[in-house]
């Protein structure tokens, strides 16, 4: 086992991790650990744009952006965080421009902007062009630009190092009111080098988690095979809470049956959703901004059209995205990738045929709770000194119960930057926390248990069954019965997981071993999501309970906080403790969410 010492260790090399590394790397000795080569990170799959109230094309300002973010998140957004994000959005885009990102331009040479769902002018009166974009490859361009700048600043990368544990020590402490508690402090991380199979311990004054989402708990998802929620799972196992995990976004326009994403940029450029009768059905659900309503509303509307028999295709199980009225030259200039996806994966020619689409699991609004500096919370108020998180793994609650399109690429840049600066500044004065006596013992035991297992269950089979039940019971529409069915299935899968075996018993490039570990994280997170969903007896944003179809601000205008606690029980599930955290309000009171 090798031990490395760095001031700051960043886990994950997607947009948030590399944006943090650019800031931290100029201020402190920094290492970036990533399970993928950096430019293969999932930020590269983001297509449509990154929003900022530049007002290059139409009148706009950051307050309208804040309001749209709060309203889009169905008022569960922490408004202080939304204000920070909207204000700093402008500099975030200009930072990327100065780094060399090739944005689309207006004839005058300014960064071009287009419409995106839920973004409006004058507090909801009409759609506004706020999304800055590079064709429909914006995430790809951001990822390449950030990586080039990391190389420029000599950031040290450890590629294909899977972080499997977070080293936390606990110290006796006393709160201001005199009550004793256990203060968690970060000491470093334990990682598995894929190439050698060796374990490496990274001792660090500060650790930044930027490990991305957990979309692979679902079968139909836009997420890559690697998005298994490792960072969330590791934090949860170490006694840190997970916030608002019941809220998962289903992007409206996944290719039907596949989940591969067609960007919202298509609707921003004028594409129209139609049912089997050719009706532009979003006029019924969101008469003001129609196809550019927030994603939760569009996804439910599409699913409802299918449920009521107006779906298209031989099985009437999808709706149609119609670009045929747009000029081919316009499509080629603004949407080259997504039209190619339609041709490649469905054999559909978007110039002349509508594209079959259906909602696909896309984004976790919940995650590891942080404040606006990126500092991770161990409860509602107490931070974990030296531990930071940014991007989809984190929940600063800037997205509330439903994220607006283009706010994710903004989130990773604003809060990635903030986390990197905060971690480096903390490391300047902090001391290293002493490592536990055998820091890798837990990871060794975990890997040995999987490698030496001799059961009869296959990882792929358990994962497929998990994804099937989550798709069937925890998707766009939910009920107490469907959530309970998912929970029952998850508990059976947990028992099956105890009886696994893997075929590859070796050390080098053992993806069989790592997929088994990742499945453990997926099972943990699926359980947390379903318990939280069962507890929230209302409908809000991405969480729609048909048995409780109304938003209930009296009882549920608060964040869910779930902890791993062997002595607790929540919704009949042992080992999970449930808590809440108040929503931060600044200027916007909850109101009816009409579009």
C-alpha positions in Angstrom: 0.0 0.0 0.0 1.4 3.4 -1.0 0.7 6.6 0.9 0.7 10.0 -0.9 0.4 13.4 0.8 -1.3 16.4 -0.9 -2.8 19.6 0.4 -5.9 19.0 -1.6 -7.3 15.9 -3.2 -10.1 16.2 -5.7 -12.2 13.0 -6.4 -13.6 13.1 -9.9 -12.4 14.8 -13.1 -15.7 16.0 -14.7 -16.6 19.6 -15.0 -16.9 20.3 -11.2 -13.7 18.4 -10.3 -11.6 20.1 -13.0 -13.0 23.5 -12.3 -12.1 23.0 -8.7 -8.6 21.8 -9.7 -7.9 24.9 -11.8 -8.5 27.0 -8.7 -6.9 24.7 -6.1 -3.9 23.8 -8.3 -2.8 27.5 -8.4 -2.9 27.8 -4.7 -2.0 24.4 -3.1 -0.4 21.1 -4.0 -3.4 19.3 -5.6 -4.1 15.8 -6.9 -7.1 14.8 -9.0 -8.2 11.1 -8.7 -10.6 9.9 -11.4 -12.1 6.5 -12.3 -12.1 7.6 -16.0 -9.6 9.5 -18.2 -10.7 13.1 -17.6 -12.1 13.8 -21.0 -14.3 10.7 -20.8 -16.2 12.1 -17.8 -20.0 12.5 -18.1 -19.9 16.3 -18.3 -19.0 15.7 -21.9 -22.5 14.2 -22.6 -24.2 17.5 -21.7 -25.5 19.1 -24.9 -27.7 22.1 -24.8 -26.0 25.0 -23.0 -24.9 26.9 -19.9 -27.2 29.7 -18.8 -26.2 33.2 -17.7 -28.0 36.5 -17.9 -25.6 38.0 -20.3 -28.4 39.8 -22.2 -26.4 39.5 -25.4 -29.6 38.7 -27.5 -32.5 39.9 -25.3 -33.0 41.9 -22.2 -32.2 39.8 -19.1 -30.9 40.0 -15.6 -29.7 37.7 -12.8 -32.8 38.3 -10.6 -35.0 36.8 -13.3 -32.6 33.9 -13.5 -32.8 33.4 -9.7 -36.6 33.5 -9.8 -36.8 31.0 -12.6 -34.4 28.7 -10.7 -36.5 28.9 -7.5 -39.8 28.5 -9.2 -38.5 25.7 -11.4 -37.4 23.9 -8.3 -40.9 24.2 -6.9 -39.7 26.5 -4.1 -37.5 23.8 -2.4 -34.5 25.7 -3.6 -32.3 27.4 -1.0 -32.6 30.9 -2.3 -29.2 32.1 -1.0 -27.5 29.5 -3.2 -29.7 30.3 -6.2 -28.7 34.0 -5.9 -25.0 33.1 -5.7 -25.3 30.9 -8.8 -27.3 33.4 -10.9 -25.0 36.3 -10.0 -21.8 34.4 -10.6 -23.1 32.8 -13.8 -22.0 35.7 -15.9 -18.3 35.5 -14.7 -18.5 31.7 -15.0 -19.3 31.9 -18.7 -16.7 34.7 -19.3 -14.1 32.6 -17.4 -14.7 29.8 -19.9 -14.5 32.1 -22.8 -11.1 33.4 -21.7 -10.0 29.8 -21.2 -10.7 29.3 -24.9 -14.1 27.7 -25.1 -15.5 28.1 -28.7 -19.1 29.4 -28.0 -21.4 30.0 -30.9 -21.4 33.7 -31.8 -23.9 36.3 -32.9 -23.2 38.3 -36.1 -21.7 41.0 -33.9 -19.3 38.5 -32.3 -20.9 38.2 -28.9 -21.6 34.8 -27.3 -24.9 33.6 -28.8 -27.8 32.6 -26.5 -31.0 30.5 -27.0 -34.1 29.5 -25.2 -34.3 26.7 -22.7 -37.0 25.2 -20.6 -38.2 27.2 -17.6 -36.0 30.2 -18.4 -38.2 33.4 -18.7 -38.0 37.1 -18.8 -39.7 39.4 -16.2 -40.6 36.7 -13.7 -42.4 34.3 -16.0 -44.0 36.4 -18.7 -42.3 34.9 -21.7 -39.3 32.7 -22.7 -35.9 34.3 -22.8 -32.7 33.5 -24.6 -30.3 32.8 -21.7 -28.4 29.6 -22.6 -24.9 30.1 -23.9 -23.9 27.2 -26.2 -21.4 25.5 -28.5 -23.8 23.8 -31.0 -25.2 20.8 -29.1 -21.8 19.9 -27.7 -21.5 22.4 -24.9 -20.6 19.9 -22.2 -18.0 18.3 -24.4 -16.4 21.7 -25.1 -16.4 22.6 -21.4 -14.7 19.4 -20.5 -12.0 19.8 -23.1 -11.4 23.4 -22.2 -11.1 22.7 -18.5 -8.8 19.8 -19.1 -6.5 21.9 -21.3 -6.4 24.5 -18.5 -5.6 21.9 -15.9 -2.7 20.7 -18.0 -1.6 24.4 -18.4 -1.5 24.7 -14.6 0.3 21.4 -14.1 -2.5 19.7 -12.1 -1.5 16.2 -11.2 -4.0 13.5 -12.4 -4.2 9.9 -11.2 -6.3 8.4 -13.9 -8.3 5.2 -13.4 -7.9 5.4 -9.6 -11.3 4.4 -8.1 -11.8 6.0 -4.7 -13.6 3.5 -2.5 -13.4 5.1 1.0 -13.3 8.4 2.7 -11.0 8.5 5.7 -12.8 10.3 8.5 -11.8 10.6 12.2 -14.2 11.7 14.9 -13.3 13.9 17.8 -15.2 14.9 21.0 -16.5 18.4 20.7 -19.0 20.7 22.4 -21.6 22.9 20.7 -22.2 26.5 21.7 -25.2 25.5 23.8 -23.0 23.1 25.8 -24.2 19.8 24.2 -21.4 17.3 23.3 -21.2 15.8 19.8 -18.8 13.9 17.6 -17.0 16.2 15.2 -16.0 14.5 12.0 -12.8 15.5 10.3 -11.4 14.4 7.0 -8.0 12.7 6.8 -7.9 11.6 3.1 -9.2 8.9 0.8 -8.4 5.3 -0.2 -8.3 4.4 -3.9 -7.8 1.4 -6.1 -5.4 1.7 -9.0 -7.2 -0.2 -11.9 -3.9 -0.9 -13.8 -2.1 -2.6 -10.9 -4.9 -3.6 -8.5 -2.9 -1.9 -5.7 -4.4 0.3 -3.0 -3.2 3.9 -2.6 -4.0 6.1 0.4 -4.0 9.8 -0.2 -3.6 11.8 2.9 -5.0 15.4 2.5 -5.8 18.5 4.4 -8.8 19.0 2.2 -10.8 16.6 0.0 -13.3 17.7 -2.7 -15.9 15.2 -3.9 -17.0 15.8 -7.5 -18.0 12.2 -8.4 -21.2 12.9 -10.4 -24.6 11.2 -10.3 -26.2 7.8 -9.8 -28.4 7.4 -12.9 -27.6 3.7 -13.2 -30.1 2.8 -10.5 -32.6 3.1 -13.4 -32.7 1.0 -16.5 -33.8 3.7 -19.0 -31.2 6.5 -18.4 -29.1 9.1 -20.2 -26.3 8.3 -17.7 -23.2 6.4 -18.7 -22.4 2.9 -17.2 -19.9 4.6 -14.7 -22.5 6.8 -13.0 -23.0 4.6 -10.0 -23.2 7.2 -7.2 -19.9 6.2 -5.6 -19.3 9.5 -3.9 -22.8 9.6 -2.4 -22.5 6.0 -1.3 -19.1 6.5 0.3 -20.3 9.6 2.2 -23.5 7.8 3.3 -21.5 4.8 4.6 -19.3 7.1 6.6 -22.3 8.5 8.5 -22.8 11.7 6.4 -26.4 12.6 5.4 -27.9 12.5 2.0 -30.3 15.3 1.2 -33.4 15.3 -1.0 -32.7 11.9 -2.6 -36.3 11.4 -3.5 -36.0 14.0 -6.3 -34.7 12.5 -9.5 -35.1 14.3 -12.8 -36.5 12.5 -15.9 -35.4 14.3 -19.0 -38.4 14.5 -21.4 -36.6 13.7 -24.6 -34.7 10.4 -24.4 -34.7 8.3 -27.6 -37.7 5.9 -27.1 -36.6 2.6 -25.6 -33.0 3.6 -25.3 -32.8 6.6 -23.0 -30.0 8.3 -25.1 -30.5 12.0 -24.7 -31.8 14.4 -27.3 -31.0 17.8 -25.9 -33.7 20.3 -24.8 -31.8 22.6 -27.2 -34.0 21.0 -29.9 -37.1 22.5 -28.3 -35.1 25.7 -27.7 -34.5 26.0 -31.4 -38.2 25.4 -32.2 -38.9 21.6 -32.2 -42.4 20.6 -31.1 -43.7 17.7 -29.1 -46.7 15.9 -30.7 -48.9 13.0 -29.8 -50.2 10.3 -32.1 -52.9 12.7 -33.3 -50.3 15.3 -34.4 -51.5 17.6 -31.6 -49.0 20.0 -29.9 -50.2 18.7 -26.5 -48.0 21.0 -24.3 -50.3 23.8 -25.2 -52.8 22.1 -22.8 -50.4 21.6 -20.0 -48.3 24.8 -20.1 -50.1 27.4 -22.3 -47.6 30.2 -21.8 -44.3 28.6 -22.6 -45.6 25.2 -24.0 -42.7 22.9 -25.0 -40.2 25.0 -22.9 -41.9 24.3 -19.6 -39.6 22.8 -16.8 -38.6 19.2 -17.3 -40.7 17.7 -14.6 -43.9 19.2 -16.2 -42.9 18.1 -19.7 -42.0 14.6 -18.7 -45.3 14.1 -16.8 -47.2 15.5 -19.7 -45.6 13.1 -22.1 -46.1 10.1 -19.8 -49.8 11.2 -19.4 -50.3 11.4 -23.1 -49.1 7.8 -23.4 -51.2 6.6 -20.4 -54.3 8.1 -21.9 -53.8 6.3 -25.2 -52.4 9.1 -27.3 -48.9 7.6 -27.6 -47.4 7.0 -31.0 -45.8 3.9 -32.5 -47.1 0.3 -32.8 -47.2 0.0 -29.0 -48.4 3.6 -28.4 -45.5 4.0 -25.8 -43.8 7.2 -26.9 -44.5 10.7 -28.3 -42.9 12.5 -31.2 -40.3 15.3 -31.3 -41.0 17.2 -34.6 -38.2 19.1 -36.2 -39.5 18.8 -39.8 -40.6 22.4 -40.0 -37.1 23.7 -39.3 -34.6 24.4 -42.1 -32.1 21.5 -42.5 -29.3 24.1 -42.6 -30.5 25.5 -39.2 -30.6 22.0 -37.7 -27.1 21.2 -39.0 -25.7 24.4 -37.6 -27.3 24.2 -34.1 -28.1 20.5 -33.5 -25.6 18.4 -35.4 -25.1 15.7 -32.7 -28.7 14.9 -31.7 -29.9 14.6 -35.3 -27.1 12.1 -35.9 -28.2 10.2 -32.8 -31.7 9.8 -34.2 -30.3 8.5 -37.5 -27.8 6.2 -35.9 -29.9 4.6 -33.1 -33.4 4.7 -34.4 -32.9 5.0 -38.2 -35.1 8.2 -38.3 -34.3 11.1 -40.6 -35.1 14.3 -38.5 -35.3 16.5 -41.6 -38.4 14.6 -42.7 -39.6 12.4 -39.8 -40.6 13.1 -36.2 -38.3 11.4 -33.6 -39.8 8.9 -31.1 -39.0 10.2 -27.5 -39.9 9.3 -24.0 -38.6 10.5 -20.5 -35.3 9.1 -19.4 -33.7 9.1 -15.9 -31.2 12.0 -16.1 -30.1 13.9 -13.0 -30.1 13.6 -9.2 -31.3 16.8 -7.5 -30.2 15.4 -4.1 -26.8 14.4 -2.8 -24.3 15.2 -0.1 -25.4 18.4 1.6 -23.2 21.5 1.4 -23.3 25.2 2.0 -22.6 27.8 -0.6 -18.8 27.5 0.0 -19.0 23.8 -0.9 -18.3 22.7 2.7 -20.0 19.4 3.4 -22.4 19.3 6.3 -22.5 16.4 8.9 -25.9 17.7 10.1 -28.0 20.7 9.5 -25.4 23.2 10.8 -22.1 21.5 11.5 -19.6 21.3 8.7 -16.9 18.6 8.2 -13.7 20.6 8.3 -11.7 20.0 5.1 -14.4 18.2 3.2 -16.1 19.8 0.2 -18.4 18.7 -2.6 -19.6 20.1 -5.9 -21.6 19.1 -9.0 -24.2 16.4 -9.1 -22.8 14.5 -6.1 -23.6 17.6 -4.0 -26.8 19.2 -2.8 -26.2 22.9 -2.2 -29.9 22.8 -3.1 -29.7 25.2 -6.0 -32.0 22.8 -7.9 -34.6 22.1 -5.2 -37.0 19.5 -6.4 -36.4 20.0 -10.2 -33.4 21.4 -12.0 -33.8 23.7 -14.9 -32.0 22.8 -18.1 -28.5 24.4 -18.4 -28.3 25.0 -14.7 -26.2 21.9 -14.3 -23.3 23.1 -16.4 -23.6 26.4 -14.5 -23.6 24.6 -11.1 -20.4 22.7 -11.8 -18.6 25.8 -12.8 -19.8 28.2 -10.1 -19.6 25.7 -7.1 -16.6 23.8 -8.6 -14.7 27.1 -8.6 -16.0 28.0 -5.1 -15.0 24.5 -3.7 -11.6 24.6 -5.2 -10.8 28.1 -3.8 -12.3 27.2 -0.3 -10.4 23.9 -0.1 -7.0 25.5 -1.1 -7.5 28.4 1.4 -8.4 25.9 4.1 -5.3 23.8 3.4 -3.0 26.9 3.8 -3.5 27.0 7.5 -4.8 23.5 8.4 -2.7 20.6 9.6 -2.9 17.1 8.3 -5.3 14.9 10.3 -3.4 11.8 11.4 -4.4 8.7 9.5 -6.0 5.8 11.3 -3.6 3.0 12.2 -4.6 0.8 9.2 -6.3 3.3 6.8 -7.0 0.8 4.1 -8.3 -2.0 6.3 -12.0 -1.4 5.5 -11.3 -1.3 1.7 -9.1 -4.4 1.8 -11.9 -6.3 3.7 -14.5 -5.0 1.1 -12.5 -6.1 -1.9 -11.4 -9.4 -0.4 -15.0 -10.3 0.5 -16.1 -9.7 -3.1 -13.0 -11.3 -4.7 -13.2 -14.4 -2.6 -16.9 -14.8 -2.7 -18.2 -18.1 -4.0 -22.0 -17.6 -4.3 -24.3 -18.2 -7.2 -25.6 -14.7 -8.0 -24.2 -12.7 -10.9 -23.7 -8.9 -10.6 -25.3 -8.2 -13.9 -28.4 -10.1 -13.0 -28.9 -8.2 -9.7 -28.2 -4.9 -11.3 -30.7 -5.6 -14.1 -33.4 -6.5 -11.6 -32.7 -3.4 -9.6 -33.0 -1.2 -12.6 -36.2 -3.0 -13.7 -38.0 -2.3 -10.4 -36.8 1.3 -10.2 -38.1 1.9 -13.8 -41.4 0.3 -13.0 -42.0 1.7 -9.6 -40.0 4.9 -9.1 -40.2 6.7 -12.4 -42.3 9.8 -13.4 -45.4 8.7 -11.5 -45.3 7.1 -8.0 -47.7 5.8 -5.4 -47.3 4.4 -1.9 -47.9 0.9 -3.4 -45.3 1.3 -6.2 -42.7 2.7 -3.9 -43.3 -0.1 -1.3 -43.0 -2.6 -4.2 -39.6 -1.1 -5.1 -38.5 -1.2 -1.5 -39.5 -4.8 -1.1 -37.6 -5.7 -4.3 -34.5 -3.8 -3.1 -34.5 -5.7 0.2 -34.6 -9.0 -1.7 -31.8 -7.9 -3.9 -29.7 -7.0 -0.9 -30.1 -10.6 0.3 -29.1 -11.8 -3.1 -26.1 -9.5 -3.1 -24.7 -11.4 -0.1 -24.5 -14.5 -2.3 -22.6 -13.0 -5.3 -19.5 -14.3 -7.0 -17.3 -12.8 -9.7 -15.5 -14.6 -12.4 -12.3 -12.5 -12.5 -10.2 -13.1 -9.3 -7.2 -11.2 -10.5 -5.8 -7.8 -9.6 -5.1 -6.0 -12.8 -7.9 -4.2 -14.7 -10.5 -6.2 -12.7 -13.7 -4.4 -13.7 -15.7 -7.4 -12.6 -14.6 -6.7 -9.0 -15.3 -2.9 -9.2 -18.7 -3.4 -10.8 -19.6 -5.6 -7.8 -18.5 -2.7 -5.4 -20.5 -0.2 -7.5 -23.6 -2.4 -7.3 -23.3 -2.1 -3.5 -23.4 1.7 -3.8 -26.4 1.5 -6.2 -28.4 -0.7 -3.8 -27.7 1.7 -0.9 -28.8 4.7 -2.9 -31.9 3.0 -4.4 -32.9 2.2 -0.8 -32.4 5.8 0.3 -34.3 7.2 -2.7 -37.3 5.0 -2.1 -37.4 5.5 1.7 -37.3 9.3 1.1 -40.0 9.0 -1.6 -42.3 7.0 0.7 -41.9 9.6 3.5 -42.7 12.6 1.3 -46.4 12.4 1.0 -46.9 15.2 -1.5 -46.1 16.0 -5.1 -43.3 18.5 -5.8 -41.0 18.9 -8.8 -39.5 15.6 -9.9 -41.4 13.7 -7.2 -45.0 13.1 -8.2 -47.2 11.0 -5.9 -50.5 10.1 -7.5 -51.9 9.3 -4.1 -50.9 12.8 -2.9 -51.1 14.9 -6.1 -50.9 18.4 -4.4 -47.9 20.3 -3.1 -48.0 20.5 0.7 -46.1 23.5 1.9 -47.4 23.1 5.5 -45.9 19.7 6.1 -43.2 19.3 3.4 -41.6 22.6 2.7 -38.3 21.2 4.1 -35.4 19.2 2.9 -35.2 15.5 3.6 -32.0 14.3 5.4 -31.3 10.6 5.6 -28.5 9.1 7.7 -27.1 5.6 8.0 -27.7 4.6 11.6 -27.8 1.0 12.7 -30.1 1.8 15.7 -32.7 3.7 13.6 -35.7 2.7 11.4 -37.6 4.7 8.8 -40.6 3.6 6.8 -40.0 0.0 8.0 -36.3 0.0 6.9 -33.8 -0.6 9.6 -30.5 1.3 9.5 -31.8 4.6 8.1 -32.5 7.6 10.3 -34.7 10.4 8.8 -34.3 14.1 9.5 -35.2 17.4 7.9 -33.5 20.7 7.2 -35.3 24.0 6.7 -35.4 25.7 3.2 -33.6 29.0 3.0 -35.8 31.8 1.8 -34.6 35.3 0.9 -37.0 37.1 -1.5 -39.5 34.7 -3.1 -42.4 33.3 -1.3 -44.0 30.1 -2.6 -46.7 30.6 -5.1 -48.7 28.4 -7.5 -46.4 27.1 -10.2 -48.1 28.0 -13.5 -46.4 28.2 -16.9 
